Amino acid sequence: MKLFIDSGNLKEIESLVPLGIIDGITTNPSLLAKEPGDYREILKKICGIVQGPTSAEVVATEADAMIREGRDLASIDEHIVVKVPFTREGVKACRTLASEGLRVNVTLICSAAQALRAAKVGATYVSPFVGRLDDIASNGMGLISEIVEIFDNYEFTTEVLVASTRGPMHIVEAARMGADICTCPAAVIEALFKHPLTDIGLEKFLKDWEKAQGARAR
Ligand code: G3P
């Protein structure tokens, strides 16, 4: 399963990409709105760092304008994936952009029926929002399981990009279900490195080693 960072922050991206575990980036208008500077330059820099799929979302709400915006975003860098929300207009835009050979990530997916529609119009990725579903007492990861099953049944090539993740267990569950990608905030990726038994274990190894060295020197 591929791991993406859900961020528009260059510092976060620069600190995680050298670890070699990051395959791409997802951004959204809320994330980019937090970053100072020109969003096109930020997206270009992100693509240069990650050298992998980088989702950039349209803010237009009408299909023709979404298509124009999508083409413009795609012209920023070869790694840009055009992100469109799952609306009637977004589906129309996805169909056109995909037919032109652009990669489209259909976002704000909150049901399996929406994911199926997006796959049928050529989405490269669908982004189901698991955390936001959990927030309203729905089963976010249950939705991932449904979508993976449906896409497997019909051999859709559309990739399931698990979004709106809140913790490392979302990553583990997504991998167990056979999702293609999990996108996570930097804090969730950092949390992957933390385990108290690892820390305690390492501390003991080093202490034992030091003690033995001291005894030998005596
Ligand atoms: O990028 C889309 C998605 O991952 C947003 O997550 O945490 O705002 O629900 P969140």
Residues whose N, C-alpha, C, O or C-beta is under 5 A from the ligand:
A	BS01	G3P	D6 T26 T27 N28 G131 R132 A163 S164 T165
